[in-house]
C-alpha cells in the first residue's frame, strides 16, 4: 500500500480548549496515483494508530475524528474501538441509502459520535441529520451568508453541535461564535492577531536576559545561576523539568547549580526557549505551545537522523520559533532583531535556502497533512516516508511526557 501521512489537526471549543483531534490520512506522493485506495489506507492507519501507537497517546484521551466512506461504514470497521475514542465523520459523498443509514444508526446506538463532514444542506440528507451529533461546515467552501444560516436551520435540535472547519483567521472564529458554532478547526490559531507594539514586562525580562546569555559562549554557570535565582518561579520550573520522567534522570536534582550541570548548555537553551514562549503567550491557546514543541522536537529528530550532529539543537530552536509570530503577535523580523539568534536560525526562520530550511518545510508540510510537499522535501533530504512518519509520532509522544 502507498505510504501515508498520519497527522492530526486540533479541534477547539469556544474557549480554545482542545475538544478533539481530526486524524489526517494523506498519501505521500508528488503526483496522484490511481492505485491509491483511501479506504485501505484509513483502515490500515487506524489499526496501526490503535495497536502500535495508541489513540490515547495520539489524541491525549480526546476523541479522534476520522473520515469514513460508505464502504467503511457498512463493513462495520470501527466496532473494535471504544466508542469514547472515535467520532465518525461521514463523508459528503456518502448517500443516505437504506444500507448505509442502517449502519450509521447502529453505530449511533453503540455510542459513537456521528459527524457530517463538509456539510451542505439538501433535503435528502435529513435522515443523516436526524442521527448526527455534529455538523461540520467548511468556512472556505461556503459563503458567509450560508455559514451564518446553517446553525439556524434546525431550531428543534438543541443538542446538535456545529463545527466550523477551514477557519483561517481570528475574525472567522469570532464570527463563528456569533453565528452559533461551538467547535472550530483550522489554522487560525497559528496566525498572529495583530503585528504592532509589544512590551516585555516583569520577570519575562529575566527569560530574555538568560536566553541572550546562553548565546554567549563565554558565559559561566555562575552567571547563569545568578540570573535564574532572581526568579523563584523559573528556578522551580527548571528543577521540575529536570526531575520529570521526560529526561529519565535517576537521581533527584535539588539545586539550580546541579540542574545546570546535569542539563548542559544545549538542553538549558532548549528549556529556556520553551519557558520563554510559554510565558510570553499566556493569552494564546495551549495547543500553540504544544505545536511549537512538537515542531521543535520533530525538526531535532530529523536533523539527528540526517547526521547533522552540530545542528540538532539549532533545528529544535528553529521548530520552536517557527510559530513566534502567532505566539507573540509580532513580526518575525521584529522578533529576530530583538534576540541574538545565530545566523543559521535567523536565515531559516526567514525561509532562506538551507538544509535546516528544508527540514522546517518538511515539518510544517507533515503537520498540515500536505502529502505532495512532504514527498518533495523528504526526497530532497533523502528520507524515507516511513521514517518521517515514525519521527513525527516520536515527537508527539515526547511532547506528551513533558510537564510544561
N, C-alpha and C positions, 0 to 999 in steps of 0.2 A: 504494500500500500504506500502511496506517496507520503512524504514526511509532512507533518502538520505543526503549526504553532499551537501551543496551549497557553494562551494568555488570559488575563482576567481584566474586567473593567468594573470599577466600583459603581454601586447604585446607592444614592444618598436619600435620606429623608429630608424634610423641610429644614431641619436644624443642621444639615450637612453631617449627620452621623451616618455611619455605614449601615445600610439595610441588608445588602447582599452583594454578590458579585456575579456578573454575567461571564461565563466561560466562553472564550472566543476560540474557535477552531478554524484555522486558515491553512491552506496549503502553502508551503514554502516553494515558490516557483517563480521564475522570471516571466514565464508565459503560461497561459491557461492550457490545460490538457484535458482531453475528453475522457481519459481513463480515471479521472478523479471521482470517487464515489463519496459524497458528503455524508451519507448515512453510515457507510462503513467507517469513515473517519470519526464521526461522532461516537459511535458505539465503542470503537477501539480506545479512543481517548478517555471516554468516561470510565471504562474498565480500568485503564491504567491509572487514572486520577484516583479512583476509589481504592484500588488494591496496592498500587506501587507508591503513590504519593500520599493519598488520604485526603478526602474532601475537607475533613476537619482542619487539616493543615493548610490546604489551598485557599479556603474561604474563611478561616478563623471562626468556624462554627456558624457562619451566616449562610442563608440559602444560596445555592448555586443556580443561577438562571441558565437554562440550556435550551437551544433551539431544537425542535422536533418536527420532522417531516411526517407526512401521512403514514409512510411505511413503518417508521419507528413507533408511531403511536399505536397502530393496530397490531404490531408484533409484541406489544406488552414488554418493551425493553427495560423499563425503569423499575419494575416492581421489586427488584432485588436490592434497591437502595432505600434507606429510611426516608419516609415522606417529609420529614422536617428539613432534609438536606437539599431537596430539589424543588425548583419552580419550573414547571414545564411550559416552555414558550411554543405555542402553536404558530407555525409559520403562516404568513399571509397568503401563501399559495395553497394552503390546505382547504379543501371544500368540506362543509359540514354534512357529508352524506351519512347514511344510516350507520354504516360500519364504523366510521371514524368518530361519530358522535357517541356511539355506544362505548368505544374505547376511552374517550375523554371523560365521559360520565363515570365510568368505572374508576378511573384514576382520581377523579374529584372525590368520589365516595371513600376512596382509600386514604384520603388526607393530603394528596398532593395539591399544591397551588397551581391553578390553571391561568396562564398568561397569554393574551392575544398579542402577537408581535406585529409591528408596523401596521397598526390598525387604521383602516379607512372604512367608514360606515357603509354598509349595504344591508338591505333587509334580509338577504339570505344568511347573514351571519348571526341573526337573532338567537338561534339555538346555542351557538358558542357563547354569546354574550350572557345567556341565562345561567351558564355554569362557570363563567370567568370570575377570577378573583382580582386580576389586574389587567388593565388595558394599556398597552404601550403606544404612544403617539410620537411619530417622528417629526421633530420641530424643523427639520430641514426640508423634508418631503412635502409637508403640508403648509398652507398659508397661515398667517397669524389668526385670521378670521376662523378658519377651520379648527385650529388648535384651541381657540377660546370656546368654540361652540360645543365641542365633543363632551366635555365633562357635564354639561347642562342637558345633554340629550337623554339621560337616564335618571331622572329625579327620584324615582321609586327605589333605585338601587343604592341605598345609603352605604352599603358595605363594599361597593365597587371602588377600587383604587385606580387612579390614573397616574401613569408613569410617563414623564416627558423624556424622550431619548434624543440623541444628537443635539444636546444643549451645549452650545459653544461659547456663550457669554453669560456674565452675571445678570445682564439685563433680561435675557431669555429666562433665566432661573427665577428672577423676581416676578416677571410676567406670569410664569407658570404657577407660582404660588397664588397670585391674584386670580387666576382663572380656575383654580380648583385642583391643580395637580399636587400630589403629596410625595411622589418619588421622582428622582432626577438622575439622568445618566448622560455622560458626555464629558468633554474635556474642558468645560468652563472653569472647573476648579484648578486647572493647570495654567490659567492665564491671569495676568495682572489685572486689577480693577482700574487703577489709575497709576500713572507714572509722573509723580510730582515730588514735592519736597518731602523729606523724611528725616527724622531725628533719632539719634540713639540716646536713650536716657538710662539713668540709674546704673545698676551693675552690669547692664549689657555692654557698657564701655570696657569692663574687665574682660569680657569674652573677646572683643576686638583686639585689645591690647595683647592678650595672651596668644591669639592667633598670629598677630604680627611677630611676636617674639619667637614663636615656633618656626617661623620662616627665616629667622636669623641663625645661621649655622654656628655662631659663636656664643649663643645664649647658654647659660648654665642651668642645671637643675635647681640651684639655689635661687636664681632669679625667677624661674617658673613657679617654684614653691611659694615665694613671697607674693606673687600676683594671685595665685589660686587661693591662698589663705585669706585674702581680702574679701572673699565671697564665701560665706558659710554654705550656702546652697550649692555652689559649684563644687566645693570640697566634698560635700555629701554625695553629689551625683557621681563624682569620679570614683569614690570608694564603692558606691553601689554598683556602678558599671563594671569595675574590675572584679568584684566579688560575684558577678552574675554568672549563670550557667553558660552564657554565650561564649565566655572566654575560657571556660574549663579549668580555672585555677583550683589547685588542690588545697592551698593554704589561704587563710583569710588575710586580707590586707588591712592594716589598721592605721596607716599614716599616709599623708599626701606624698612624702618623700618616697616611701616604699612603693606607692602606686605608680609614681613617675618612673621609678627604676624598672618595675615589672612591665609597664606598658611600653616604654621606649618612645622615642620621638615620633615615629610614624603613626603608631596607634594613638598616641596622645593627640596628634594633629587631627586624626580621623574623629576622635571623640569630641574634641572642641568644636569641630565643624558641625557635628550633629547637635550639640547643645546650643551653639550659636544660632543655627537656623530655627531650631525649635523655640528658643527664647524670643526670637525676633518675629515670630509668626503665630503668636498666641490666638489671634483672631481668625486664623485660617482653619479649614477643615483638617483634622488629624491625618486624613488619607494623603494629604500633600506631603507631609513629612515621611509617611510610610513609603510613598512612591519615590521620594528623594533618596531614602536609604537603600531601597531595592535597586534603584538605578546605580547608586554608588557601588554596591556590592557586586552587581551584575557586571559592571564595567571592570572592576578589580579582578573578578574571576576570569573574565575573557582575556585580560592582559596577562594574567598568570598562565592561562592555557597557551597563549602565544609565545611564552617565554620572555616577556618584557619585564625582567626582574627589577630593573631600576625604575619602572614606571607604574607599578601596580598601585602604589599609594596615590600617585598623581591621577590615575584612572578613577580611583574611588572618589577623590575630591571633585573631579570633572563631573561624574554622575550626580553627586550630591548637589553641586552648584548649578546644574543644568536647569533647575526649576526656580532659581533665585528670583527671577522677575516676578513670578506669581507669589512666592513666599514673602517678598518684601515690597511688592508693588513699586518696583524700581527698575529702571532700565539696566540692561547688562553692562553697558558702557559706564554708567554711573557707578555701579557696584564695583566693577573692575578698577576704577580709578581710586577707590577708597580702601582696597585691600592689596597688600603687596604680594599678589599671587605670581607664581612663576610664569615665564613667557609661554611655556608649554600649555599650562592651564588656561591662560588668557586667550591664546590662539585657538585652542579647541572650543572654548565657550563662544568664541566669535565665529565658529564653524570654518576656520581656515584649514585647508587640506593637510592632513597628517594621519598617522596610524591611530592616534587617540581619537581624532575626529571620526574616523570610520567606526571605531568601537562605540562611540557615543551614538552615532546614527543607527547602528545595529541595535543598540539597547532601546532606543526610542521606537524604532520600527517594530521590534518584537513586542514591546509593551502595548502598542496600539494595534497589534494584530495585522500589520501590513506585510503580507507574505511576499510580495514582489520585492519590496525594499530589503526585507530580511535576506532573501536569496542573493541579491546583489552584493550586500555588504558581507554576508557570510563567505561568498565566493572571493571577494576582494581580500578578506583576511585569511582565507584558506581554512575555514572552519566547516565541519560537517553540521548539518541541521540538527541531527540528534544530539550532538554535543552542546549546541546553543540552547536547545530545549532543556537539557539537564542542568546547565549552568543557571538558567532562569529560575528553575524550581529550587535549586540550591540557594539562590539569593533570597527567594521568598521565605524559605524555611529559616535562613539565617536571621532575617529581619524579625521573624516571629519570636525568636528566642531572646532578642534584646529588650531589656526593660528600659523604656525611654519615656 
